Amino acid sequence: MQLILADSAATERAGALLASVLPEGDLVLYLQGDLGAGKTTLVRGLLRALGHGSRVPSPTYTLVEPYSLGPRELKHMDLYRIADPEELAFLGIRDMGGILLIEWPERGAHFLPPPDLVCRLSTRVPGRILDVVGETEVGQNLCNSLGVAAGPQT
């Protein structure tokens, strides 16, 4: 599924759309794209749609920002500063449950759980393109639900 996003507000709305189809259990979502592509903006829209009213910082330096929103436990991770994927073992990545929102997943190769859903953001003047791919049956079902929720513009 592909969405054309005109600006940051549209990227946040896409995050809210994604929030509308998220399950309450475990899910692994990879967020891919260059610096400034809108990964954290997408997560901000998702978290706000789930009821988070505070600031949504990029976890570039903290590596993990946890959120408890109703029945959902989410962890927003940014692996950009990971020098060695083995560092993830110290974070307890294999024991983390809930919804994992992982920026720069390629830096955690072989230590991350496989994704259910992959969101790839790329810049396109004047906005962005969001490609969403389901990698598991759960991810494919979410992708289908997302396409229905997005309507005919997809």
Beta strands, then each sheet from edge to edge (+ up, - down):
strand 1: 2-5
strand 2: 27-32
strand 3: 64-69
strand 4: 72-78
strand 5: 99-103
strand 6: 117-124
strand 7: 127-134
sheet 1: 1+ 7- 6+ 2+ 5+ 4+ 3-
end
